[in-house]
Amino acid sequence: MSKYIVIHNKNSRGKLVDKSILEKLFSENNLSFDIFQTADTLEVAEIIKLHDNPDKYIYCAVGGDGTLSNLVDTLLNCDINKPKVAYLPSGSGSDFVRTFALPQTIDKAFQHLLTEDFYEIDAGCVQTDNITKHFINVL
């Protein structure tokens, strides 16, 4: 069974989700997890470098579209091939979940996370001379 590496954005503009709520959701469902509360993109990169095996981990963003986008960008910039990414929306817009008609509340989204349903998606990439950015829904 894969372990969830949960990236919880403390700066998400939307609904505040306490770490204890996340711990309860994962524990009650007997899922292996580590929760990391982050404040900036550099922290996410350091976490991913320590958990860089997509066969062992499922990467879970908790926040808004920016949190999800940052996680995907970081995973791909760290050369994580075909990562499995989960998303628990707690942002102000959460447009990404609407695209796939996924639940927009964290409790309902968590129930969906427990299913076998998933979507394969493509990521876009923009490169300049000194930066590479990946995106999944909005650039």
C-alpha positions as CSV (number, residue, x, y, z in Angstrom):
1,M,0.0,0.0,0.0
2,S,1.3,3.5,-0.9
3,K,1.9,6.1,1.7
4,Y,0.3,9.5,1.2
5,I,2.6,12.5,1.3
6,V,0.2,15.2,2.3
7,I,1.2,18.8,1.4
8,H,-1.0,21.1,3.4
9,N,-0.7,24.7,2.4
10,K,-1.0,26.8,5.5
11,N,-1.4,29.9,3.3
12,S,-4.4,28.7,1.3
13,R,-6.9,31.6,1.0
14,G,-10.0,29.4,1.3
15,K,-11.5,27.4,4.1
16,L,-9.0,26.7,6.9
17,V,-8.4,23.0,7.5
18,D,-6.8,22.1,10.8
19,K,-4.0,19.5,10.7
20,S,-5.9,17.4,13.2
21,I,-8.9,17.1,10.8
22,L,-6.5,15.7,8.1
23,E,-4.9,13.3,10.6
24,K,-8.3,12.0,11.7
25,L,-9.5,11.5,8.1
26,F,-6.4,9.5,7.1
27,S,-6.2,7.5,10.4
28,E,-9.9,6.6,10.5
29,N,-9.5,5.1,7.0
30,N,-6.3,3.2,7.9
31,L,-4.2,5.0,5.3
32,S,-0.5,5.5,5.8
33,F,0.4,9.2,5.7
34,D,2.8,11.9,6.6
35,I,1.4,15.5,6.7
36,F,3.7,18.4,5.9
37,Q,2.4,21.9,6.5
38,T,4.1,24.3,4.1
39,A,4.3,28.0,3.7
40,D,6.3,28.3,0.4
41,T,7.3,26.4,-2.7
42,L,10.9,25.8,-1.5
43,E,9.5,23.7,1.4
44,V,7.5,21.6,-1.0
45,A,10.6,20.9,-3.1
46,E,12.6,19.8,0.0
47,I,9.8,17.4,1.0
48,I,9.5,15.9,-2.5
49,K,13.3,15.4,-2.7
50,L,13.0,13.2,0.4
51,H,10.0,11.3,-1.0
52,D,10.9,10.8,-4.6
53,N,9.6,7.3,-5.3
54,P,6.3,7.4,-7.1
55,D,6.0,3.6,-6.6
56,K,5.9,4.1,-2.8
57,Y,4.0,7.4,-2.5
58,I,0.8,9.1,-3.5
59,Y,1.2,12.9,-3.3
60,C,-1.8,14.8,-1.9
61,A,-2.3,18.5,-2.1
62,V,-4.5,20.2,0.5
63,G,-5.4,23.8,-0.5
64,G,-6.5,25.6,-3.6
65,D,-5.6,25.4,-7.3
66,G,-2.3,27.1,-6.6
67,T,-1.3,24.4,-4.1
68,L,-2.2,21.6,-6.5
69,S,-0.4,23.4,-9.4
70,N,2.7,23.9,-7.2
71,L,2.8,20.3,-6.2
72,V,2.6,19.0,-9.7
73,D,5.2,21.5,-10.9
74,T,7.5,20.5,-8.1
75,L,7.0,16.8,-8.8
76,L,7.8,17.1,-12.5
77,N,10.7,19.5,-11.9
78,C,12.1,16.8,-9.5
79,D,11.8,14.2,-12.4
80,I,9.1,12.2,-10.6
81,N,7.8,10.1,-13.5
82,K,4.0,9.7,-13.6
83,P,3.2,10.6,-10.0
84,K,-0.1,9.7,-8.5
85,V,-1.6,12.9,-7.2
86,A,-4.6,13.3,-4.9
87,Y,-6.3,16.6,-4.1
88,L,-8.3,17.7,-1.1
89,P,-9.8,21.1,-1.9
90,S,-9.7,23.8,0.7
91,G,-9.0,26.8,-1.5
92,S,-11.2,29.7,-2.4
93,G,-11.9,28.6,-5.9
94,S,-10.9,25.0,-6.5
95,D,-11.6,25.2,-10.3
96,F,-9.7,22.1,-10.9
97,V,-12.2,19.9,-9.0
98,R,-15.1,21.5,-10.9
99,T,-13.4,20.5,-14.2
100,F,-13.8,16.8,-13.3
101,A,-17.0,17.2,-11.4
102,L,-15.3,16.1,-8.2
103,P,-16.6,16.9,-4.7
104,Q,-15.7,20.4,-3.6
105,T,-15.8,19.8,0.2
106,I,-12.9,18.2,1.9
107,D,-15.0,15.4,3.5
108,K,-16.7,14.4,0.3
109,A,-13.4,14.7,-1.7
110,F,-11.8,12.4,0.8
111,Q,-14.5,9.8,0.2
112,H,-13.7,10.0,-3.5
113,L,-10.0,9.6,-2.7
114,L,-10.9,6.2,-1.2
115,T,-12.3,4.9,-4.5
116,E,-10.5,3.4,-7.4
117,D,-11.6,6.2,-9.7
118,F,-8.8,8.4,-11.1
119,Y,-8.1,10.6,-14.1
120,E,-5.0,10.5,-16.1
121,I,-4.1,14.1,-17.1
122,D,-1.5,15.8,-19.1
123,A,0.7,18.6,-17.8
124,G,1.8,21.5,-19.9
125,C,5.3,22.9,-19.7
126,V,6.6,26.4,-20.3
127,Q,10.3,27.0,-20.5
128,T,12.5,30.1,-20.7
129,D,16.2,30.3,-20.6
130,N,16.3,30.0,-16.8
131,I,13.0,28.6,-15.6
132,T,10.7,25.6,-16.3
133,K,7.0,25.7,-15.1
134,H,4.5,22.9,-15.4
135,F,0.8,23.4,-15.2
136,I,-2.3,21.2,-15.3
137,N,-5.3,23.5,-15.7
138,V,-4.4,27.2,-15.9
139,L,-1.1,28.9,-16.8
